[in-house]
């Protein structure tokens, strides 16, 4: 969720094509939510990982993302996380899924999240871990994007929330959700412009930068250089890409 959601009016137009809910990751998120009579999903996007039920309210500022919500809660509020239009403790759980790195004021947004809910569940990536991902060797300029430089991690979460547990979420080799490091063992995917368009760390790069990085990756795949350096990843079933679930509140 950005300050006004306009970034997704550009990079989110084809989001539903590659950003589909992975059931294994969904199981982790839903287990963290547990029993909840009411849920607010902040930066809800197309609704991936949003639990089904009549008492789920989505908060999403981008019309392009709202238009791609299918089979999800029809209760959608156009708002941003720094100024939620709900009374204190309106919900049992506030959920945020891979959205914090787009928030204009993370600390204020997290405090709003805490204000309107009894418990908070945040699925995020830990920058200290994700910045070691091999993909940055082909697209190094991505490390300088604001969504990466200012991406919040455990320190920022603990500053604003009463975090009581952080759970690692390993990414399966055949992950069906095309987020940042989802294709850790399927490098060919990162040469596909459609896949790139669904990942903010690539979609926000200048086109020529994406094309240059994809061309180098394609050459290394053709020559066997990628497999010489990273081919051992293809033998793994899961990968720690730095994705975590923080559970807070009582």
N, C-alpha and C positions, 0 to 999 in steps of 0.2 A: 504494500500500500504506500503510495507516494503522497506528497502533500495535497495533490489534486487529482491523482490518478491518470494524468494525461500521458505518462510514459507508455501505458498499456494501450492507448489509442493508436500507438505506432507499432509497438513490438508484440502486442497481444492479439492481433487480428486473426491469426491462425493457430492460436494457443491450443485449442481443443484437438488439433490434428496430432500433436505429439505429446501433449501433457495429459495423459490418461491415468487414472488412479490405479496404482499397483496394489493388489489385494493384500500382499504380505506387509507392505508398509502401512496400509490402512489398518490392519490388525493391531499393529503396534500403537497407532494413534488412538484407536477406539478403546484399547485396553487401558491406556493412560487416562482417557476421559472417564471410563467406568460408568456407573449409574448417574444419570443427570436428567433432571426434569426439564431443564431449559438450557440452551446453548446459544451463544453468539459467536459467529465465525468472522473474525476480523481479517480484512484483506482477502475476502473469500474467493475472488476470481471466478473461475468457472464452476467452483463447488467441489473440486476433487478433495477427497478425504473428509468431506462434511457428512456427519452421521445423518441417517434418514430419520424422519420424525416430524410431527406437526409443530414442535416447539423449538425449532432451529431458526434463528434469524441470521441472515448473511449481511455483512457490512462490506460494501465494495463501491469505490468512487468511479470506476471506469465503465462507461456504457458498453464499450467493446467487449469487456469481460462478462458483464451481466447478460449480454445478448447470446453468449455461448453456454449459458447455464441450461442444462437439459436434465430432467429427472431429479432436480434438486429442490430444496425448499423454495417456495415462491415468495417467501417473506424476505425481501431485499431492501436494505436501507442504503441510499446513496450518501455516504459520509466518509470521513477520514478518522483514523485512530486517535488522533490528538484531541478530538472534540466529539466524543460519542454522545448521541442524543438520548441517553438512557439514564434513569435514576440510579443511585447507588445500589449495588448488590441486586441488580435486576435479574441476573442469570446465575444458574448453578455453576456453569463452566464458560469461560472465554477461551476460544481456540484461535491459534494463529499458525498457519502452515506455510513455511518457506516464503515469508513476506516481510520479516523485520528489516532485511537489508534494503528495502525500498522505502521505509518510513522516513519522513523528513526529520522527525524528532523522536528517536527511539525511546529515550528515557520517559518523555511525556506520554508517548503512546502506551508504553508498558504500565505506567501508573494509572492511565485511564482504563486499561484492561483490568487491572487489579480493582479499581473502584467499582466497576459495574458487575463484578462476578465474585463468587465465593472461592472458586478454584480457577487456575489458569494452566493451560496446556499449550506449549510452544514447540513446534517442530522447526528446527533451524539448523544452520551449518556453522560449525566451529571454524572460524577463519584460520587459526593456527594449524589446523589439519588440512583443510581444503586447499590452502595455498601451496601445498606440496604435491598437488595433483599433476600428473604428467602432462595434461592438456595445456597447462600454462607455458610449457616449453615451446609449443607451436603458436600460441596466442599470448605472448608475454604482456602485450599492452592491456590485456584484461585486468591484470593486477593493479593497474592505475585507475580503473573505473571507480566512481564514487560508491557503487553498490558493493565493491570488494574492499576498498580502502576503509570504508566506514561500516562494514558489516559487523553487527554486534555478536558477541560470543557469551560464554558463561559469565564473565566478569560483569558485563552490562546487565545481564538478566538478574544476577544476584543483587545488583545495586537497586533495582526497582521492584523486584518481586521477592516473596518469601519462598525461595526455591527449596524444596525438600528432597528432590531426587532428579538426577539427570541420567537418562537411559540412552546408550548408543543404539543407532539403527543402522545395521549393515545393509548395503545395497546388493540385492541379488544380481547374479550375472545376466539374467534375462529380464531385468526390470522393464516394465512396460510404460513407466512414467519417464519421459525424457528430460528430467531436470539436469542440473549442471554436470555431475559426475556419473550419471546413470549408465553411460556407455564406456565405463572404465575398462572393460575387456572386449569391447566392440568398437575399436577406434575408427573404423570406416564410417561410422555414423556421423562423426564430427566433420566430415567433408560434405555433408548433405545440407544445402541451404535451408531446407524446411526444418530440419532438426535444429540448426543454429538459431532459427527465428524463434524457437520456443525456449531459449535459454538466455536470460538477460546478460550473462557474462560474455556471450558472443553477439547477441542481437544488438547490443548497444555499441559495439565496435564499428568504426567506419567500414564500409563495404570492401574497400581495397585491403584493409588489414585482415578481415576475415578470409578473403580470397587468397591472400598471400600465405596465411597460416594453413589453410586447407590444402593448398597446392604443395606445400612442403610436407605435410602429413601424408598426402597421397603418394608423393615420391618415396618417402621412407617406408610406406607400406609395400609399394611395388618392389623396392630394392631389398626388403627384408630387414632394414635398419630398425624399424619400430619393434619388430618381433625379437630382434637381437637384444634390445635394451629392455623391453617391457613384456615380451611374450609370455613370461612366467605368469602374468595376470590371467591369461586365458585358461589356466589350469585351476583357478580358484572358483568356488561356488558363490562366495560373498566377498565384499570389499568394504573396509572402513573408509568412507569418503569424508568423514567428519560430520555426518548428520546425527543430530541428537534430538531427544525429546526432553524438555524441562517441564517438571510438574511442580506447581506451587500452590499455596493456599491450604485451607483446611477442609 
